[in-house]
Amino acid sequence: MKLSVIIVNYNTRDDLRLCLNALRDSLLPPEIIVVDNASSDGSREMVQAEYPEVSLIAPETNTWFCGGNNLGIAAAHGEYTLLLNPDTVPPPDALQRMTDFMDGHPDYAGVTLQLRYPSGEIQRTCSRIPTYRYLLLTQTPLQWLLPGMRRRAQTWHWYEGWQRDRDYDVEAIPGSCTLMRRTELRLNDSLLLYFPEDDLARRNAGRKFRFLASPFILHREKSATRTALATSIYFRDLLVYTRQHHGWRRAALLWLLTRPLAWGMALRWWLRRFESH
């Protein structure tokens, strides 16, 4: 088995159907594993009824992005494993392109493809590994107090001058499309939804990841994470990641400085809910 594709799904049935239909047209037929995180929208039943070739893992509770992908990785048989979001639509040659690259470049840790919004706009994916300074300048009120320093940190972090229109070596690739060798891929179980790609990059620091500009994959992005709970989990995962890679003292300082943003975003979600009623 050359490739296993793992899709972690949570209440994105219609997106998942489009993704699975696209994978059926792949020039490289993969093993497909869907991990459904206790969806309530009929996703599980849809997969069972319409895609008998798909291996379905259905935990009774939400194992989140990292836990769900790790369940899929443990069940996979392919030489390579591709973590793919359910809100993506890969073209027929996408999987072959990525595995061909890895076959020809055994020194690379992983590969990803260009992602585009349905409008055709190229998404800004791939970055350097975030430094603690970058986190302070972008995740706290320091972003408004020190706008010049924030802009410089962001341009460095996101590879200034690169428009994602050509192949490029990067430090971190997006969790929505990550292909690695199965034996080398496991996400951090301490994280739920956010920063797994940065954690993975840190654990593979010194090795290269490759961004391929073509073919591109359509990606609706955040179709399952536009919620107040996801916002809360973002700040939770940010602090877990910081504590593990920068120490508890720096994590404590970051927690203190992020409180205004976290509370403000929580208030915004509460007001939206109040107004809707």
C-alpha positions as CSV (number, residue, x, y, z in Angstrom):
1,M,0.0,0.0,0.0
2,K,1.5,3.3,-1.1
3,L,-0.6,5.9,0.6
4,S,-3.2,6.2,3.3
5,V,-5.4,9.3,3.5
6,I,-6.8,10.2,6.9
7,I,-9.7,12.6,7.2
8,V,-10.9,13.7,10.6
9,N,-14.5,14.8,10.3
10,Y,-16.8,16.7,12.7
11,N,-20.2,17.7,11.4
12,T,-19.0,18.6,7.9
13,R,-21.0,15.9,6.0
14,D,-21.5,17.8,2.8
15,D,-17.8,18.9,2.6
16,L,-16.7,15.3,3.4
17,R,-18.8,14.0,0.6
18,L,-17.1,16.3,-1.9
19,C,-13.7,15.3,-0.6
20,L,-14.4,11.6,-0.8
21,N,-15.8,12.0,-4.4
22,A,-12.6,13.7,-5.4
23,L,-10.5,11.0,-3.9
24,R,-12.4,8.4,-5.9
25,D,-11.0,10.1,-9.0
26,S,-7.4,10.0,-7.8
27,L,-4.8,8.7,-10.2
28,L,-3.2,7.0,-7.2
29,P,-6.0,5.1,-5.4
30,P,-5.3,5.4,-1.6
31,E,-6.5,3.7,1.5
32,I,-9.0,6.1,2.9
33,I,-9.7,6.3,6.6
34,V,-12.4,8.6,8.0
35,V,-12.4,9.3,11.7
36,D,-15.7,10.7,12.6
37,N,-15.6,12.6,15.9
38,A,-19.2,11.8,17.1
39,S,-20.8,14.0,14.5
40,S,-24.6,14.7,14.8
41,D,-25.2,15.6,11.1
42,G,-25.4,12.1,9.7
43,S,-21.7,12.1,8.5
44,R,-21.1,8.6,9.8
45,E,-24.3,7.2,8.2
46,M,-23.4,8.9,4.9
47,V,-19.9,7.3,4.8
48,Q,-21.3,3.8,5.6
49,A,-24.0,4.1,3.0
50,E,-22.2,5.8,0.1
51,Y,-18.5,4.8,0.5
52,P,-18.1,1.1,1.3
53,E,-14.4,1.3,0.3
54,V,-13.7,3.8,3.1
55,S,-12.6,2.5,6.5
56,L,-14.6,4.3,9.1
57,I,-13.4,4.9,12.7
58,A,-16.2,6.2,14.9
59,P,-15.2,7.0,18.5
60,E,-18.1,7.7,20.8
61,T,-16.6,11.0,21.9
62,N,-14.9,13.9,20.1
63,T,-11.2,13.0,19.9
64,W,-10.5,16.4,18.2
65,F,-8.1,16.9,15.4
66,C,-4.9,15.6,16.9
67,G,-6.5,12.6,18.7
68,G,-8.6,11.7,15.6
69,N,-5.6,11.8,13.3
70,N,-3.6,9.7,15.6
71,L,-6.4,7.1,15.6
72,G,-6.2,7.1,11.8
73,I,-2.4,6.9,11.7
74,A,-2.5,3.8,14.0
75,A,-4.9,2.1,11.6
76,A,-3.1,3.0,8.4
77,H,-1.1,0.6,6.3
78,G,0.4,2.9,3.6
79,E,4.1,3.7,3.2
80,Y,3.0,7.4,3.3
81,T,0.2,9.0,5.3
82,L,-1.7,12.1,4.2
83,L,-3.6,14.1,6.7
84,L,-6.3,15.9,4.7
85,N,-9.2,18.1,5.9
86,P,-12.7,17.2,5.0
87,D,-13.3,20.6,3.5
88,T,-10.7,20.0,0.7
89,V,-11.2,18.9,-2.9
90,P,-7.9,17.4,-4.3
91,P,-7.5,17.1,-8.1
92,P,-6.9,13.6,-9.6
93,D,-3.1,14.0,-9.8
94,A,-2.6,15.6,-6.3
95,L,-1.7,12.4,-4.4
96,Q,0.6,11.0,-7.1
97,R,2.4,14.3,-7.2
98,M,3.1,14.3,-3.5
99,T,4.2,10.7,-3.2
100,D,6.4,11.0,-6.3
101,F,8.2,13.9,-4.7
102,M,8.8,12.0,-1.5
103,D,10.0,8.9,-3.4
104,G,12.6,11.1,-5.1
105,H,13.6,13.0,-2.0
106,P,14.2,10.7,0.9
107,D,15.9,13.5,2.9
108,Y,12.6,15.5,3.1
109,A,10.4,15.0,6.2
110,G,7.2,15.9,4.4
111,V,5.3,17.7,1.6
112,T,2.2,19.7,1.0
113,L,0.4,21.3,-1.9
114,Q,-0.8,24.8,-2.7
115,L,-4.3,25.4,-1.2
116,R,-6.8,27.8,-2.7
117,Y,-10.1,29.2,-1.6
118,P,-13.1,28.4,-3.9
119,S,-12.7,31.9,-5.3
120,G,-9.3,30.9,-6.7
121,E,-7.3,33.0,-4.2
122,I,-4.1,31.3,-3.0
123,Q,-4.1,30.6,0.7
124,R,-1.2,31.7,2.8
125,T,0.0,28.4,4.2
126,C,3.4,27.3,5.4
127,S,5.6,29.3,7.8
128,R,8.7,29.3,9.9
129,I,8.5,27.7,13.3
130,P,7.0,30.4,15.5
131,T,9.4,31.9,18.0
132,Y,8.3,33.0,21.5
133,R,8.9,36.6,20.4
134,Y,6.5,36.1,17.4
135,L,3.8,34.7,19.8
136,L,4.1,37.7,22.1
137,L,3.9,40.2,19.2
138,T,0.9,38.5,17.4
139,Q,-1.2,36.9,20.1
140,T,-1.3,39.6,22.8
141,P,-2.1,43.4,23.0
142,L,1.6,44.0,22.1
143,Q,0.4,43.7,18.5
144,W,-1.2,47.1,18.9
145,L,1.4,48.7,21.2
146,L,4.3,47.6,18.9
147,P,2.9,47.5,15.4
148,G,6.2,48.0,13.7
149,M,7.8,45.1,15.5
150,R,4.7,43.0,14.8
151,R,4.8,43.6,11.1
152,R,8.5,42.7,10.9
153,A,7.9,39.5,12.9
154,Q,5.0,38.5,10.6
155,T,6.9,39.2,7.4
156,W,9.8,37.0,8.6
157,H,7.5,34.3,9.9
158,W,5.5,34.1,6.7
159,Y,8.4,34.2,4.3
160,E,8.2,37.7,2.9
161,G,8.3,37.9,-0.8
162,W,7.1,34.4,-1.5
163,Q,3.6,34.4,-2.9
164,R,3.0,30.6,-2.8
165,D,3.2,30.6,-6.6
166,R,6.3,28.4,-6.7
167,D,7.8,25.4,-5.0
168,Y,9.6,26.3,-1.8
169,D,11.4,24.7,1.2
170,V,9.6,25.6,4.5
171,E,9.8,24.8,8.2
172,A,6.1,24.1,8.9
173,I,3.4,22.8,6.6
174,P,-0.4,23.0,7.2
175,G,-2.2,20.3,9.1
176,S,-5.0,20.4,6.5
177,C,-2.6,18.8,4.0
178,T,0.4,17.1,5.5
179,L,2.0,14.1,3.8
180,M,4.8,12.2,5.6
181,R,6.1,8.7,6.0
182,R,3.7,6.8,8.2
183,T,6.4,5.6,10.6
184,E,7.4,9.3,11.2
185,L,4.0,10.9,11.6
186,R,2.2,11.3,14.9
187,L,0.6,14.4,16.3
188,N,0.9,15.7,19.8
189,D,-1.8,14.2,21.9
190,S,-1.6,17.1,24.3
191,L,-3.0,19.4,21.7
192,L,-6.6,19.4,20.5
193,L,-7.1,21.5,17.4
194,Y,-4.3,24.1,17.0
195,F,-0.5,24.2,16.6
196,P,0.0,20.5,15.6
197,E,1.9,21.6,12.5
198,D,4.2,23.8,14.5
199,D,4.8,21.1,17.1
200,L,5.5,18.6,14.3
201,A,7.9,21.1,12.7
202,R,9.7,21.5,16.0
203,R,10.1,17.8,16.4
204,N,11.5,17.6,12.9
205,A,13.7,20.8,13.2
206,G,16.6,20.7,10.8
207,R,14.7,18.6,8.3
208,K,13.1,20.0,5.2
209,F,9.4,20.2,4.3
210,R,8.4,21.0,0.7
211,F,5.6,23.2,-0.6
212,L,4.6,22.3,-4.1
213,A,2.7,25.0,-6.1
214,S,0.9,22.6,-8.4
215,P,-1.5,21.0,-8.6
216,F,-3.6,23.0,-6.1
217,I,-6.2,21.8,-3.7
218,L,-9.5,23.6,-3.1
219,H,-9.9,24.4,0.6
220,R,-12.9,26.1,2.1
221,E,-11.0,26.4,5.4
222,K,-12.5,26.6,8.9
223,S,-15.8,25.2,8.0
224,A,-15.9,23.3,11.3
225,T,-14.1,25.8,13.6
226,R,-16.2,28.9,13.4
227,T,-17.5,28.5,17.0
228,A,-17.0,30.0,20.4
229,L,-15.7,26.6,21.6
230,A,-13.0,26.6,18.9
231,T,-11.9,30.0,20.0
232,S,-11.5,28.9,23.5
233,I,-9.6,25.8,22.4
234,Y,-7.3,28.0,20.4
235,F,-6.0,29.8,23.4
236,R,-5.8,26.6,25.4
237,D,-3.7,24.9,22.7
238,L,-1.5,28.1,22.4
239,L,-0.6,27.8,26.1
240,V,0.0,24.0,25.9
241,Y,2.3,24.5,22.9
242,T,4.2,27.4,24.6
243,R,4.6,25.5,27.9
244,Q,6.0,22.4,26.1
245,H,8.4,24.3,23.8
246,H,9.3,27.4,25.8
247,G,8.8,26.5,29.4
248,W,6.1,27.2,32.0
249,R,7.4,30.7,33.0
250,R,7.1,32.0,29.4
251,A,3.7,30.2,29.1
252,A,2.5,31.9,32.3
253,L,3.5,35.3,30.9
254,L,1.8,34.6,27.6
255,W,-1.4,33.4,29.5
256,L,-1.5,36.7,31.3
257,L,-1.0,38.8,28.2
258,T,-3.5,36.9,26.1
259,R,-6.4,37.4,28.6
260,P,-7.7,40.6,27.1
261,L,-7.9,39.0,23.6
262,A,-9.4,35.8,24.9
263,W,-12.0,37.6,27.0
264,G,-12.8,40.0,24.2
265,M,-13.4,37.2,21.7
266,A,-15.5,35.3,24.2
267,L,-17.6,38.4,24.8
268,R,-18.1,38.8,21.0
269,W,-19.4,35.3,20.7
270,W,-21.7,35.8,23.6
271,L,-23.1,39.0,22.0
272,R,-23.6,37.2,18.7
273,R,-25.6,34.5,20.4
274,F,-27.6,37.0,22.4
275,E,-28.5,39.0,19.3
276,S,-29.5,35.9,17.4
277,H,-32.1,35.2,20.0
